[in-house]
Amino acid sequence: MEEGGRDTEKAEVMELLEEILIEILLRLPVKSLLKFKAVCKSWRSIINSPKFIKQHLNRAHAIHYNQHKNFLGLLIPSWDASNPSILYKEISDGIVHAKQFDFPYQLPASPHEEIPVQVCNFCDGLICFNMYGRGILLWNPSFPLEYKIIRHSDLGVGFPLMGYDSSADDYKIVSIPSYSSNERFPRRYFFVEVFSLKSSSWRKRKISKNFFTYKICQLNGIYTRNHLHWIATRNFDEDDVTELILYFDLVEERLDHVNLPTRSYNGWTLLIYKECFGIVGANSEGQEELWVL
């Protein structure tokens, strides 16, 4: 009995020590966690576990850590466009750090052509890239040598964005077509495709065209609070173009739109302002105006 009691007490102490260790690790920045993964197998197992990763991310959000403010990824073309670089900006303790990484995936050489890859958007420290005919690449600057490639949907390349569905605890990639109508295939609906990282599969969502038609006019977009956003035009008449914001609800998996302000602007830029979706445009006087949804 005494031996069994000591074993139980020892197990309780070890469990308590692990809980204390996890609480300490949750308060550390990603750079420190990467180093501590090499301490021992148990620490590596804790830091790599999906539960710990989610807890670390939730704690960062709880203390108003805004990923969109703390990093920025830009593609820098090389001379042959086959090996672009990524310029990465990080703010830590009020200090701006700049790093440059080679693109993690080797692209086929294409002399004198544009970069065959596009930054789509950012989500919880991940950068989503569209490699067009070669798939969608997900990359975390904290782990520069690791990446994940997802094949394009059956409908083609489209305009993919990545976001987090908090209700399903699942990251999703949503690919929408560049047009909501196609004269060769007259239908009353079109398809949006949703990729679930949890199930690792694509599925189609039927969208009615009775409500509106659109044409995507920017290659990238914004994720915030269970929603993805694109800038599009309402019609295809160059003399009468009405811009709008398309948004996809990741929880209900529903595509909808909201009109932009009726004033005249010279272009729009999507951004996150105080954790809310916002847009910036230059008015007729050349002044920049910020609108928050």
PyMOL commands that set and color helices and strands:
alter all, ss='L'
color gray80, all
select helices_A, chain A and resi 2-25+30-36+41-48+50-62+67-70+132-134
alter helices_A, ss='H'
color red, helices_A
select strands_A, chain A and resi 71-76+85-92+95-102+118-123+126-130+136-139+147-150+159-165+170-176+189-196+201-208+215-216+222-224+227-233+243-249+254-259+268-273+276-282+288-292
alter strands_A, ss='S'
color yellow, strands_A
deselect
rebuild
show_as cartoon
